[in-house]
Amino acid sequence: MSAETKSDDRVTRARGTGRAAVRGLALALLTLPGAVFCLTLSLVSLALIPVGVGIVTTPWVLTGVRAFADARRLLAVKWCGIRIPSAYRPLPADANPWTRTFTMVRDPATWRDLRWLPADMTAGFVTALLAGVLVFYPLEGFAIALGLWRVLPDGYWYAFVPVTGQATALAAGVLGGALLFLAHRFTSRVLAAHFRLTRALLTPSGAELAERVRVLTETRRDAVDTSAAELRRIERDLHDGAQARLVAMGMDLGTIELLLDTDPGKARELLAHARQSSVDALAELRDLVRGIHPPVLAERGLGDAVRALALRLPVPSEVSVELPGRAEAPVESAAYFAVSEALTNVVKHAGADRIWIDVHHAGERLRITVTDDGRGGAALGAGSGLAGVERRLGTFDGVLAVSSPAGGPTMVTMEIPCVLS
């Protein structure tokens, strides 16, 4: 390596050390007050849940804590290349305060954040501050050696060196140089240690990851079972519907061939019947194809497909769609049939006079809300049509939230993580 290359490398390392020191000092100035503020608000808000105030405040406070933790994750990647996974459970933005509060309280990631805050305001503060001190404290030693010792009070100590005169001031300068040498070697490592500590406290545990895998395995198994049941339904519909009509039509055509010369009138009658059978078979095939993947969904996207669903409802409905692009075909299909099932439940059980459907995309999530003014009382659970919707959405890591007090209104919110094209 040439002398010029070595010089460039030393300059680069020096700049990296100075940058790490500034970042560590800035982080320390934000860590302690930010962590204290977040932890205090969280404890107060959680304590107020029994009296009702915390039901309203807790989602906002915990959202702020998550933003504080996510900001640290971003800095970890940007400054040190350390990735800290985020495993918050998705939460529909349109859920009522009660649902939002207890969904967040039951999320293990919430308690992981709250355990991290005390460590961040102590060990995290020290490691961040140390990265700055290693570089800036030696500067004081140099200043003392250059004459600052003359204005310092009697009994002043620089580290373990008592500053009493020029000789001890020079010793302080030598110590500052030694500390600066150590800073050159260790400042970046100390800053990285701060983020490694953060990663150790914010990374999901093995048990949580195992639970996540279990949930995903169940939803994938449900998807496979649903696909198998759907194939059996298609086979049954073809066998009992279009296939039977086509067989009957073939028999009619065979009879017509025999009657063309002997009984033309009867042949014409059977020919008309065969024509009607072909029309009916074609209609059944179209209905079957529409049940597999509606043509309007493939051709015009989810928004127009949901509008087409609403037009076929016996209940007046309003549809609002804000989609700047299209999701992947499997996501669109899952969302379409989830909406279809939700609307079927409304028509069958809600006794509603009006339905509102809102479809939009925000924050890399497709969010669909179906609201009705019916009798209310809808709930998730075995035997409920909404349980099937939840399983369908779970296949794509989506969530379903239901707000349905007795007497209505009922709001069903569906979310699927996705990116639009």
N, C-alpha and C positions, 0 to 999 in steps of 0.2 A: 504494500500500500504506500503511495507517495506521500510526501510531507503535506502537500496541498490537500489531499483527500483526508488525511488525519486531522488537519486543521478544520476542514468543513464539518467533519464528524463531531469534533469537540464543540464547535459552535452550535450545531444542531442539538446536542445533548444539553448544552447550557440553556438554550431556549426552551427545551422541553422541561428542564428543571424549574426554570422561572415560571413557565406557564402552569405547571402542576402546583407550585407554591401559591400563585394568585388564585387558582381555582380552589385549592384547599382552604385558603383564608376566607374567600367569598362563601364557600359552602358552610364553613363553621359559623359565620355570622348569620346565616339563614337557618341552619340546622336546629340550633337550640331554641330560638323563639318560635319557629314554625312547628317543631315537634311538641313543645309545651302547649302552644295554642290549640293544636289539633287534639291532643290527648285530653286537655281540660274540657274543651267543648264536647268531645265524645262522651266522657264520663258523666258530665252534667246532663246531656241529652238522654243517655240511656237511663239515668236515674229518674228522669221525669216521665218515662213511658207509663208507669202505673197510674199517674194522674192525668194522662191523656196528652199533655203538652209534647212529650217526647215522640208521640206517634207522628206529629207533623214535622218536628225539627230533626229527628234522627236521620231520615233519608238525605236531607240536605247536608248535615254534618258529615255523615259517612261518605257521601259523594266527594266532599272536600278532602277527606282523609285519603280516599283513593286517588284523587288528583295529585295530592302531595307525594304519595308513594310512586305514582306513575311518572311524575317529574324526576324523581330520583332514578327510576329505571332508565329514563331517557338520557340523563347525564352519565349514567354508568356505561351505556353503549357508546355515547358520543365521545366521552373523555378517555375511557380505559378499555373500550371494546368488551366490556363484561355485560352479558345479556342476563337479565333477571326476568323469568317468566311471570306473566300475569294470568291468574286463574279465577277471576271474578265470575260468578254465575250471572248469565244475562238476565236483565230485568226490564220488562216492558215499561216504557215511559208513561203509558196511559193507565197503569195500574193505580188503584186507590191508595191513599197514604198508609192504611193498615197493611195491605198486601206488600207494599214497598218496604215498610219498616221491618216486618217480620221475615221477609225474604232475605233482606240484607243481614239481619241479626243471625239468621240461621246459616249464613254463608261462612264456611271456615276461613275464607280469605279475609273477612272482616276482622276476625279475632287475631289472625296472623298480623294484620296491619297494626292493631292496637298493642300487640306484644312488641312489635318492632319500634314503636314510638319511644318508649322509655330507654331502650338500648340506643336509639338514634340520638337522643339528647344527652347521653353519657359517653359511652364508648365511641359512638359515631362522631360526636362533637370533638372528642379528644383526637381521634385519628385524622379528622379533617384539619383541625387546628395545627396539629403537629407537622403536617405537610407544609403549611405556611411558615411556622416557627423555624423549621430547619433551615430555611433560606433567609428569612428576615432577621432572626436573632443574631447571626454572625455580623450583620451590618452594624449592630450596636457595638460589638467588640471592636470593629475597625474604627468607628467614630470615637470610642474611648481612647484608643491608642493614638489617634490624631489630635487629641486635646480636649475632648469632651469631659475627660476626668476632672478637669480644673473646675467645672461648674457643678459637679455632682456632690451631693451631701456626704458628710463623713459617714463611714461605715457602709458605703455602697458595695454591693457584691455583683460581679458579673459571673453568673453560674456559680462555680465554687471558688472564684478568684476574688479576694477582697481588694478593691481598688483604693490604694492609699497614696500613689504617686506615679511618676512616669514609668518606673520599672514594672510595677504591677499593671499599669495601663497597657504596656507593651505585651505583658503576659496575656491580658484579656484579648489583645489583637491576635496573638498566636492561637489562642483557644478559638477565637472566631474563625480563623482560617481553617482549623481542624474541623470545626462544625460545618463550615461551608463545603469542605471536601466530602464529609459524610452526606450532606444535603444533596450534593451532585450525584451521589450513588443511590440514595434511598428515598428521596422526596417522591418520585413517581411511584415507587413501590408502596409507600405509606398511603398515598391517595388511592391506589388500587386496593389496598387492604381495607380501606373504608367501604368501598363498593362490594368487596367480597363479603364483608360482614353484613351488609345490607342484603346481598343475595342469599346468604345463609338463613337469614330470618324471614325473608319474603318468599322464598321458593316453596311451592307446595310440597307437603310431605309425601312419602311413599304411599301411605294409606289413602290420602286424598287422590293421588294419581290412580291407585288401584280402583277406588270407587268410581272415578271418572271412566276408566276402562270398562268397568262392569256395566255402567249405564249405557255406554256406547255399544257394548256387546249386545245388551238387551234390545236396544233400539234397532240394531242391524238385524238381529234375529226376528224381531217383529216385522221388519221390512221384507225379509225373505219369506216369512209365513204369509204376509199379506200378498206378496207377488204370487206365491203358489196358489192361494185361494182365488186370486184374480184370474189366473190361468184356468183353474177349474171352472170358474163362472163363465169365462169366455167359451170354453169347450161345451159346457152345458147349454148355453144360449144358442150356440151354433147348431148343436145336435137337435134341440127341441124346437128351434125357430126356423132360421133360414134353410138349414139342411132339409128339414122335413118338408118345407114348402117346395124346395127344388126337386125333391124326390116325387112329390105329388104332381108337380108340373110335368116331369118327365113321363109319368104314367098317363097323364092327360094327353100329352102329345102322341104317345103310342096309340091310344084309343082313337085320337083324331085321324091318324093314318088309316086305321081300319074302317072308319066311318065316312071318309071322304067320298067314296063311290056309292055306298049303300044308303047313307043318311046324312046328306050335306047339312041339313038344318041342325041336327044334333052335333055335328062336327063344329059348326060355327059357334054353338053355345059353349062347347067345351073349350074352343079356342079363346073365347072371351074370358072364360074362367082362368085359363092358363095365363093370359095376359095380366089379369088382376093378381094372380099368385106371384108373378114376376115382380110386379110393382110392390107388393107387400114384402117379398123377400129382400128387395133392394132397400126398402125403408128400414127393415130390421137390421140389415148389415150396416147401414149408415148410423143407426142408433148405437149399434155395438161398437163401431169405430169411434163414435163420439165419446162413448164411455171409457175407451182406452186412452185416447188422446184427442180432445176436441180439435177439429180443423181450425176453428177461429183462434185457438190458443197457439197453434203452430204458425199460423199465417200472420196474426195481428198482435200477438202478445197477451200478457196477463190482464192488462187494463181493459181491453176490448172483450176479452173472454169473460171477465167478471161482469161487465155491462150486459153481455148476452145472457148470463145467468140471471141477472136482476130482471131483465125483460120477461123472462118466463115465470117469474114468481107471481102467485095470486095476491100478494100483499104489495101495496105501493112502496117504492124504494127509491133512495137517492144514492148515487155512486160518485165518489170523488177520487180521482186518480192523479197522482203526481209521480211519474216514473220517467226519469231522464234517459233511460236505456232499458235493456232487457237482461234479465237474469239467465243463468244456464237453464236448459230445457228441463232437467229433472227438478230443479227448484221451482220453476214456474208450474210444472205439473203438480207437485206436492201442494203448493200454495192454492192452486185452482181447486183441487179436490177438497182441501181443507175448508175453503170458503164455501164450496158446494155443500159439504156436510153440515157446516154451521148454519147455513141458510135453511137447509132441510129441517134441522132441529127447531129453528124459529117458527117455520110454517106449521110443523106438527104439534109443537108443545107450548109455544109462548102465548098464542092468542093475541098477537101484535097487530096494530093498525098501521104501523109504518116501520120501515127498516132503513138504516143508514149504513153505508159501506164506504170505508175510507182506505185507500191503498196508496202508500207512499214509501219512499226509500230515504233513509237518513243514517248517517254514522255507520255505513257499510252493513246496514240491516234493512231487510224488507219487512215493513210493519203493516199489518192489515187489521182493521178494527171493524167488527160487525156489531151494531147497536140496534136494539129494538125497544119499543115502548110497551112490551107485553107484561105478563104477570110476574116475571122474575122467578127466583128460586132455582135457577140452573146451577149445577155443581159438577165438578169433576169427580170421577169415580167409576168403579166397575159397573157395566151395564149402561153407562151414559154414552151418547153419541160423541160427546166431547172427548171422551177417553181415546177414541179412535183417532180423533184429530190430533190429540197430544202425541200419540205414538207416531203418527205420520210426520209431524213436525220434528219429533225427536230424532228421526232418521237423518236429518240434516242439521242436528244440533240446535234446532229451534225450540221455542218455548211457547206455552199457551197460558194466558191469565184470564180469569173469569171474575167479573164483578156483577153480581146478580142478587141484590137484596129483595126480600119479599115485597111484591107489589111493583117491582121493576124500578127503573129500566135495567136491561141486561146489556153488558158490554163484554164482548169476547175479543181479546187482543192476541194476535199471532205475530211472532217474530221469527225470521230466519236469517242467519248471517249469510250475506252474499255480496258480491260486487257486480254492478251492472256493466254491461258492455257499452 
